[in-house]
Amino acid sequence: MVRAQTALLGLGLPVTVRPRHTYVAGDIALLIVDWAIEGTGPEGERVHVEGTATDVARRGADGLWRYVIDNPFGAARPGTP
């Protein structure tokens, strides 16, 4: 999964994100986020990749949130494997 995520980010295209749900319990949060990468790839090809991420974050002692689990393909869309 890390390899796939690195390849997608390596395209240098903007990532659009839309939070769908945020569930917070104390200093732990579950985030469900729809995302899409769209544009022209390095070889001139059209790129469109989308998914729904399931992420877990923890609030640190400094008050900042940090990802504990980052699963960019945490929920499959209809028609995807």
Stockholm file with secondary structure:
# STOCKHOLM 1.0

chainA/1-81         MVRAQTALLGLGLPVTVRPRHTYVAGDIALLIVDWAIEGTGPEGERVHVEGTATDVARRGADGLWRYVIDNPFGAARPGTP
#=GR chainA/1-81 SS CHHHHHHHHTTCCCEEEEEEEEEEETTEEEEEEEEEEEEECTTSCEEEEEEEEEEEEEECTTSCEEEEEEEEEEECCTTCC
#=GC SS_cons        CHHHHHHHHTTCCCEEEEEEEEEEETTEEEEEEEEEEEEECTTSCEEEEEEEEEEEEEECTTSCEEEEEEEEEEECCTTCC
//
